[in-house]
Structure formats: C-alpha cells, structure tokens
Amino acid sequence: MIKQNKLFLYEKQAEIAKAIAQPYRIAIVDFLKDGEQCVCDIAEHIGAGRSNVSRHLSVMVSAGILEYRKDGLKVIYSLKTPCILGFFECITNCLKEQAKENQKLFKAI
C-alpha cells in the first residue's frame, strides 16, 4: 500500500505532467529553452492566437513550470524549472527506442 505522503507526491507529479501534456505546451517549453520570451513572440512561434497561448502559459505558471515578469506592457515568460528539459530529452530517447523496435518489426514483416 502506498503511504499517504508518497501518494501526495505522486498526485503533485501527475499535476505537473498533466500541465505539460499538450503539444502547444511542449512547443512553448522548447521555445523557452533558449531564454525568456514575450507572449507575442511565443504566439508567433507556435502559430496560435495570443489568448490561446496565454491560457496555456497560465496553466504552466500555476504548475510551477514557468515564471513571468512584466516589462512595461509586455509579459515576459521563462522556464522556472529548466530541468523539465531533461524530462523531454528522456521522452525523446524513449521514442528513439520505439523507432528502433518498429524498424526491427518492419524488417521482419
């Protein structure tokens, strides 16, 4: 049986995973890996409207993945936890392994 404090930790980890489990959000995190950006540049980069992007950003700020600051009229976002990039690197490695296995299967057919 899972201890209560471990279960709480797992629930919080699941909330963070849920907050990034959307293609636009992954694209935003990837875009911010090179440094902070304003909403207008993020929206242009991912090809979505500012209101849509703002909603995605809000979810990730609430989850503790991103942080922001105001610069005049602009809102500038950055990765609060750049270690999240390691998570995506791990996922990419999983996908590479899947691709290798699929190639083996394809050759066997």
ZIWOJO-V957978 format. One record per pair of residues at least 6 apart in sequence whose ideal C-beta (glycine too) atoms are under 7 Angstrom apart, sorted by the first residue. I is the first residue (numbers start at 0). GAP is how many residues later the second one is. Records with the same first field share a line. If there is no record, write none. Layout:
# ZIWOJO-V957978
I->GAP, GAP
This chain:
# ZIWOJO-V957978
14->48
15->47, 49
18->40, 41, 44, 46
19->6, 9, 40, 45
21->34
23->22, 24, 32
24->31, 35
25->62
26->19
27->14, 18, 28, 29
28->50, 55, 59
30->6, 11, 14, 15
31->45, 46, 47
32->46, 52
34->43
35->40, 41, 42
36->39, 40
37->36, 37, 38
38->11, 14, 15, 18, 36
39->10
41->11, 35
42->6, 7, 10
45->7
56->9, 20
59->6
60->6, 7
63->16, 17
64->15, 16, 19
65->11, 12, 13, 14
66->11, 13
67->7, 8, 9
68->7
